Amino acid sequence: RYWTRSDIEHQILTYDLPDCFSKITEWMKSFYLQLNPGKTEIIVFGNPQVLSKHQVNGVFISPSVCIRLVSTAKSLGFYLNSSLDMSAQIIKLKSTCFNKLRKIAKMKPFLTVNQLQQLVQALVFSNLDYCNALYYGASASSLKQLQSIQNRACATILGLKKKEPKSDHIKKLHWLKVKERIEFKIILMTYKALNGAAPDYIAELINYCPLSGSRTPSLRVVVSKTSYSDRAFVSCAAKLWNSLPLDIKTASSVDSFKSMLKTYLFSKSHPLSTTSNHDIIV
């Protein structure tokens, strides 16, 4: 039989999803938990062309219970939207960080530059760096919006004007730019996975691809057909790792690896920089 798109959708919505929820409900009951349909949501991921063809607003998992389909869902404090362009998360993040920066700015008369920098690190960058590996492969406009948070933080600390260029000042503060902060998180996780310091479910995603005559074999790069797959950890981790210099990949400890990696990425953020390892602040 030839299955059309509508046939597949009917199969998923009518049989597969209700069966999935039934199994989840059974699992939860075995641990004395209860599924709350009112707080349960379903999100469908895909490109805008595919999503525009979906007209379903909910799925009946029983004759009397319907689970709604949403375009944006929150998981562990991170907002995911159907197209995975991270726009919903970035909007929420900018609002949160800018609000905190406004409050920090009111305390400037009573604090030194170093104290302001510590506040920004603790209250703003902790939000900016949360789950930031998910931003890998995001569009240039999305990265620009994330960078605007760091630019505002720099302006708050140093009292810069709104339209004044921030790049040189960010360099003086010894900060990695947003793009390099994202790469730092992924590469560090890869190093830990390769050296037995990461959970098994992470370590299982990456594998060496031995090359004859090579001192350090490269990681196997998963070939993908879509931009979504390129952003997955199994794909981007190998690409970023293989691009590292040999001396960084063979670092003897996590601390030395982090120090060398920061210096390497700092030179990418700020070309021709001669800043030493201990001066760089992520």
C-alpha positions in Angstrom: 0.0 0.0 0.0 1.1 3.6 -0.8 1.1 5.8 2.3 0.3 9.4 1.8 1.3 12.2 4.3 -2.3 12.3 5.6 -2.3 8.5 6.1 0.9 8.7 8.2 -0.4 11.6 10.2 -3.6 9.8 10.8 -1.7 6.7 12.0 0.5 8.8 14.4 -2.4 10.9 15.8 -4.9 8.1 16.1 -2.8 5.2 17.3 0.9 5.9 17.9 0.6 9.0 20.2 -2.3 7.6 22.4 -0.3 4.3 22.7 2.8 6.3 23.7 0.9 8.3 26.4 -0.6 5.0 27.7 2.9 3.6 28.2 4.1 6.9 29.9 1.1 6.8 32.2 1.8 3.2 33.2 5.4 4.0 33.8 4.5 7.0 36.0 2.0 4.9 38.0 4.7 2.4 38.7 6.6 5.2 40.5 3.4 6.6 42.2 3.2 9.5 39.8 0.3 10.8 37.8 0.3 12.4 34.3 -1.5 15.8 34.3 -3.2 16.2 30.9 -3.9 19.9 31.6 -0.1 20.6 31.9 1.0 18.2 29.1 1.8 19.6 25.7 2.9 18.2 22.3 5.2 20.1 20.0 6.0 19.2 16.4 9.4 20.2 15.1 10.1 20.9 11.4 10.8 23.5 8.8 8.1 26.2 8.2 6.9 24.7 4.9 6.1 21.4 6.7 4.6 22.9 9.7 2.3 25.1 7.7 0.5 22.0 6.4 -0.4 20.8 9.9 -3.9 21.8 10.9 -4.3 19.6 14.0 -4.6 21.5 17.3 -4.8 18.5 19.7 -4.7 14.7 20.1 -7.2 12.6 22.0 -5.3 10.1 24.1 -8.6 8.8 25.5 -12.3 9.5 24.7 -12.4 12.3 27.3 -8.8 13.6 27.3 -7.2 15.8 24.6 -3.6 16.9 24.7 -3.0 20.2 22.9 -0.3 20.9 20.3 1.7 24.0 20.8 4.3 26.0 18.8 6.5 26.7 21.8 7.3 24.5 24.8 9.4 25.0 27.9 11.8 22.2 29.0 14.1 22.7 32.0 13.8 26.4 31.7 14.6 26.6 28.0 12.1 27.5 25.4 11.9 25.4 22.2 9.8 26.5 19.2 8.6 24.3 16.4 11.2 25.6 13.8 14.1 25.3 16.3 15.3 28.8 15.4 15.5 29.6 19.2 13.6 32.9 18.7 11.3 32.3 21.7 14.2 31.5 24.0 16.2 34.5 22.8 13.3 36.9 23.3 12.8 35.6 26.8 16.6 35.6 27.5 17.1 39.2 26.3 14.2 40.4 28.5 15.6 38.7 31.6 19.2 39.8 31.1 18.4 43.4 30.2 16.2 43.7 33.3 19.0 42.4 35.5 21.5 44.8 33.8 19.2 47.8 34.5 19.2 46.8 38.1 23.0 46.4 38.2 23.4 49.8 36.5 21.6 51.5 39.4 24.3 50.1 41.8 27.2 51.5 39.8 27.9 54.4 42.1 28.5 52.1 45.0 30.6 49.4 43.2 34.0 49.1 41.6 34.5 47.9 38.0 35.7 44.6 39.3 32.7 44.2 41.5 30.4 45.1 38.6 32.1 42.5 36.5 31.6 39.8 39.1 27.9 40.7 39.3 27.5 40.4 35.6 29.3 37.1 35.5 27.0 35.7 38.3 23.6 37.1 37.3 23.7 37.7 33.5 26.3 35.4 32.0 24.9 32.4 34.0 21.7 32.9 32.0 23.5 33.6 28.7 25.5 30.4 29.1 22.6 28.2 30.2 22.1 25.4 27.6 24.1 27.6 25.2 25.2 24.5 23.2 21.7 24.5 21.7 22.5 27.8 20.0 25.2 26.1 17.8 24.3 26.6 14.2 21.7 29.3 14.9 21.3 32.0 12.3 23.6 35.0 12.2 20.7 37.2 13.3 20.1 35.0 16.3 23.7 35.1 17.3 23.7 38.9 16.9 20.8 39.2 19.3 22.7 37.0 21.9 25.8 39.1 21.3 23.8 42.2 22.1 23.3 40.9 25.6 27.1 40.7 26.1 27.5 44.1 24.5 25.0 45.7 26.9 26.8 44.0 29.8 30.0 45.5 28.7 28.5 49.0 28.3 26.9 48.7 31.8 30.3 47.9 33.4 32.3 50.5 31.6 29.7 53.2 31.2 29.8 53.2 27.4 27.4 55.0 25.1 24.8 53.0 23.2 26.3 53.3 19.7 29.9 53.1 20.8 31.7 50.0 19.4 32.0 47.3 22.0 34.4 44.8 20.5 37.6 46.4 21.8 36.1 46.8 25.2 35.0 43.2 25.4 38.6 42.3 24.5 39.9 44.4 27.4 37.5 42.6 29.8 39.0 39.4 28.5 35.7 37.9 27.6 35.0 35.3 24.9 32.3 36.4 22.5 29.0 34.6 22.4 29.9 32.3 19.4 33.1 31.2 21.0 31.4 30.7 24.4 29.1 28.2 22.6 32.0 26.4 21.0 33.8 26.3 24.4 30.9 24.5 26.0 30.6 21.9 23.2 34.4 21.2 23.0 34.8 20.9 26.7 32.0 18.4 26.9 33.7 16.5 24.1 37.0 16.4 25.9 35.2 15.1 29.1 33.4 12.4 27.0 36.6 11.2 25.5 38.4 11.0 28.8 35.7 9.3 30.9 34.5 12.4 32.7 31.0 12.7 31.0 27.8 10.6 31.4 27.6 7.5 29.2 24.8 8.8 27.2 27.1 11.7 26.0 30.2 9.5 25.5 28.2 7.0 23.4 27.5 9.8 20.8 31.2 10.2 19.7 33.6 7.7 18.3 37.2 7.8 17.0 37.8 7.3 13.3 41.4 5.9 13.2 43.6 7.2 10.5 46.8 5.4 9.5 49.9 7.5 10.2 48.1 9.9 12.4 49.3 10.6 16.0 45.8 11.4 17.2 42.8 9.9 15.2 40.0 12.2 14.4 36.4 11.8 15.5 34.0 10.3 13.1 31.9 13.1 11.6 28.2 12.1 11.0 27.1 13.1 7.5 23.7 14.7 7.6 21.3 15.9 5.0 19.7 18.8 6.9 20.9 21.8 8.8 19.0 20.5 11.9 21.2 17.4 11.9 24.3 19.5 11.6 23.5 21.2 14.9 23.2 18.0 16.8 26.0 17.2 19.3 27.0 14.0 17.5 27.8 16.1 14.4 29.1 19.5 15.7 31.2 18.0 18.5 33.3 16.0 16.0 33.7 18.9 13.6 34.9 21.3 16.4 37.2 18.7 18.0 38.9 17.8 14.7 39.6 21.5 14.1 41.6 21.9 17.3 45.4 22.0 17.4 47.1 18.8 18.5 48.5 20.3 21.8 45.1 21.2 23.0 43.5 17.8 22.2 46.3 16.0 24.1 46.1 18.2 27.3 46.8 16.1 30.4 44.0 17.4 32.6 40.6 19.2 32.4 42.1 22.4 33.9 45.0 22.6 31.5 42.6 21.8 28.6 40.2 24.6 29.6 43.1 27.1 29.9 44.5 26.2 26.5 41.1 26.1 24.9 40.2 29.5 26.3 43.4 31.0 24.8 42.7 29.4 21.4 39.1 30.6 21.3 40.0 34.1 22.6 42.4 34.5 19.6 39.4 33.6 17.4 37.2 36.2 19.1 39.9 38.8 19.1 42.5 38.2 16.3 46.1 39.2 17.0 45.5 39.0 20.7 48.5 38.2 22.9 46.5 37.8 26.2 48.0 35.1 28.5 46.0 32.2 29.8 45.3 33.4 33.3 43.9 36.7 32.0 41.1 35.2 30.1 37.7 35.2 31.8 34.9 33.1 30.3 
